Amino acid sequence: MGEVIGLGDRQPKEPLQLAIQGMLTATGSARGDAAELGVTVEAWRKAARAAGRELGRPLQTVASGTIVHAVLKDWPRDEAERRIHDEAMWAALGSISLR
């Protein structure tokens, strides 16, 4: 077995944290069902908070049963995120049937 390289104060990122971080970066929010993922609600929230810290962004988590949400509190913070946000809003509006 090879030598273990120290990470200093940094801990290796868990797959759940990486997945949540990807969702936060892409859309400003993340959602998951802790039970389906085989983790506790608190473990999901802990991973989400770690993802927020890694991004250097304020984050809020909310749980209802086993469904957990994480939202970046400063989303959108720049023009690129505003574009993503606006496109998602227009897509949502476009999916509403006006009868």
C-alpha positions, 0 to 999 in steps of 0.5 A: 500500500502506498503512502497516504498524502495528508490533506491538511485541514481539508477533508475529502469530499463525499459523493453526496456533497459533490452531487449537491454542490453540482446541483447548487452550482447549476441551479442555485438549489438542490433536492433529495430524498434522504430515504431513497439515498440511504442517508439520514435527513441530518446527513443530507443537510450536513453534506449540503452545508459542506457544499455551501461552505466549499462554494463560499455561499450562504445556504439554507436547508429545509426538510419535510419528512425525508425530502430535503431542499438546499437553496443558495440564499444569494442566488442569482448573484451574477449575470450568468446565474441570472440568465439560468434563473430567468430561463428556468422561470420562462420554461416554467411559465411556458409549461403552464396550460392557459385554457 
